[in-house]
Amino acid sequence: MAVKKGKISRPPKQGKWEDHYTRKAKDEKYPARSVYKLQEIQRKFTLIKKGGKVLDLGCSPGSWLLYASELTGGAGRVIGIDLKPVTIKLSSHAEALVGDILNLTPALEASFSTGFSVVMSDMAPDTTGMKDVDAARSLELCEMALTVATERLLSGGHFICKIFQGGDFDAYVAHVKGHFKQVKIFKPESCRKQSKEIYVIGIGLKG
């Protein structure tokens, strides 16, 4: 904070949640800071490959879609679905659909088929501030994401899912372990410190 001619010069006021990652995302032309969580997951586990086919659940505003399409390259395919539309420009091999993952219509289901190498979910419920309620709502989304993954992944495919830690967290991890050869728990450094979110990583779909 600088002082000039007896007056205090204050830095520009920032949004409540703005931080280093928010500003970095703006500089690098990503619509949200969440891209850095996926980048950390990718650096650690290398799940998304060139030419891969990726399904992004809860894709708005599009940061994960954008980054995944960079990783797969033009020979790949990235499809996202969200209640909210994605308004950013996407590459020709990426597409964002509008729909409810908890209430898929036959037409929507048909539009993203099967044969994915990675299914990823950064879905989160509207939070209430009540830890148990928020964790229960998060679990519902995570269970649906796991169902979609087990139905639409290729054998040996991978699963990335954000969950709010709560009383049913261990049971959910056990459920994921029933479907994947390895399961890892990972909290990226770019997650906000006060957040209860964590990522469950399923590596190698069985069978």
Beta strands, then each sheet from edge to edge (+ up, - down):
strand 1: 2-4
strand 2: 7-9
strand 3: 53-57
strand 4: 77-82
strand 5: 94-98
strand 6: 116-121
strand 7: 153-164
strand 8: 180-186
strand 9: 197-205
sheet 1: 1+ 2-
sheet 2: 5+ 4+ 3+ 6+ 7+ 9- 8+
end
